[in-house]
Amino acid sequence: MDQITKVKKHLKREQWKTLIKECQSSGMSIAAWCKANDICEQTYYRNLKRLREELCATLPVPVEAPEKPVTFKKMEIATPLPDTKAAVIIRLPNATLEINEGTSQQTIQAALLALQSVC
């Protein structure tokens, strides 16, 4: 790209930066501002997109911290809850599941699926 073309592109870019700032500070909708300034809305949005893409290309890429694995802490209950009468108790080496009377089918299914993933 020759020097003249570079200068023309730079001037056009600066012109569009100014126009976009004027539009945003006018308090008008983009459609109304474009109509009042005899600018095609598509042209406005195309130049807005180009300026945003150029800006994004110049921003530093953030370094993402490595994800920490999710860990759960086992809760120890010293004494059983009072007045708990379980209709079904499933005891396994690493988990116990108690299902009380009146528990919904959806809750039972969810509990069994959770238990399956633990075992």
C-alpha positions, 0 to 999 in steps of 0.5 A: 500500500502506497503512502497516499493510500495510507494517509487517505485511509487514516483520514477517513478513519479519523473522520468516522471516529468524529462522526460516530462520537457526534452521533453518540453524543447527540442524544438522537437515535442512530437512525434519526441522526443518520437521516439528519446528516444524510448518512446511510445507516448501513455505512454508519454501522459498517464503519462502526464495526471496522473501528471496533475491530481495529480497536479489538486488534490493538487490545492486549489479550488477557491471560486467563487463570487456569480453572480450579477444579470444583471440590466438595467438602464432606459434611459430618453430622454428629447426631441424626436429625430428630424425628426423621423417619426414613421410608428407605435407607440406602447405605453404601461404603461412601454414601448414605441416602435416606428417602422420607415418606412423601418425597416427590418422584422427581427428588428421588430420581435426582438423588439416585442420579447423584448417588450413581455419580458418587458410586 
